[in-house]
């Protein structure tokens, strides 16, 4: 079962939708990860030079601490906001206490780079990926479990709270693990290099971007695979809206929106949103809302409403640097973008 991407463009009035930033701060170098704390009071992330940063009070108060030799790659907040984990090219994971602002534990990832981190959505358990090694730690840094039989480098991690399941992807394999069970809950094989993994919020689908310029989606109840093809380049990012109706995908300078309502997207033509002039690299849906943000290598940040019949963007934010990471405030009223020049900018959500 498959769907295919086509292309069409529509012009829009740049001046009419141009946005003014709420605030901006410079944290020093390329932003490699970025996210709001669960309560929205702090923005934290990592830089390519190895620093871990915190930003508070809309950029009025910020700090960056040199942490990982050779570069920092990933970060993740615990569900209660008490801990931030960071991972880097030194093969180490650092757990930070947000109360003290200092490291509370340092662990080895098992291989070279620690590229992926994910705290459980409701438990103090941290999943880490370094090369072919998957490790689970508690909040004190104690190793709970290790899985090291992956055939290739792990390329994505993601938990689903209701299913209490961790999804893990690598070349040709999607594996689903549960904490109290050694044997995988589900295990899917595919003759393609999988680049990322994204749960639908309702837990019914899992979507993976692939090296062969496609997106593969599994219907978990049926163990059925859907292939979405026709992208001009490999898909850089995916994002589900909070209702699980829409999956936004970025494979080139356009956004492709697949509708999972009714009979689903199989055999259907997706909605396309055009506005960027270069490859789209990041996508983020508004929490519990209908607004989708997209960032591209042309320095543009666009806001859309895929639920609307209109294909015109709601707002546009432009800077000379390229946005590398996006994160919505939990209340959905502001989006922060991290840039390749070390800037972090808070953008208002257009109405």
Buried (B, 14 or more C-beta within 10 A) or exposed (E): EBBBBEEEEEEBEEEEBEBEBBBBBEBBBBBBBBBBBBEBEBBBBBBBBBBBBBBBEBBEEBEBBEBBEBBBBBBBBBBBBBBBBBBBBBBBBBBBBBEEEEBBBEBBBBBBBBBBBBBBBEBBBBBBBBBBBBBBBBBEBEEEEEBEEBEBBBBBBBBBBEBBBBBBBBBBBBBBBBEEEEEBBBEBEBEBBBBBBBBBBBBBBBBBBBEEBBBBBBBBEEEEBBBBBBBEEBBBBBBBBBBBBBBBBBBBBBBBBBBBEEEBBBEEEBBBBBBBEEBBBBBBBBBEBBBBBBBBBBBBBBBBBBBEEEBBBBBBBEBEBBBBBBBBBBEBEBBBBBBBBBBBBBBBBBE
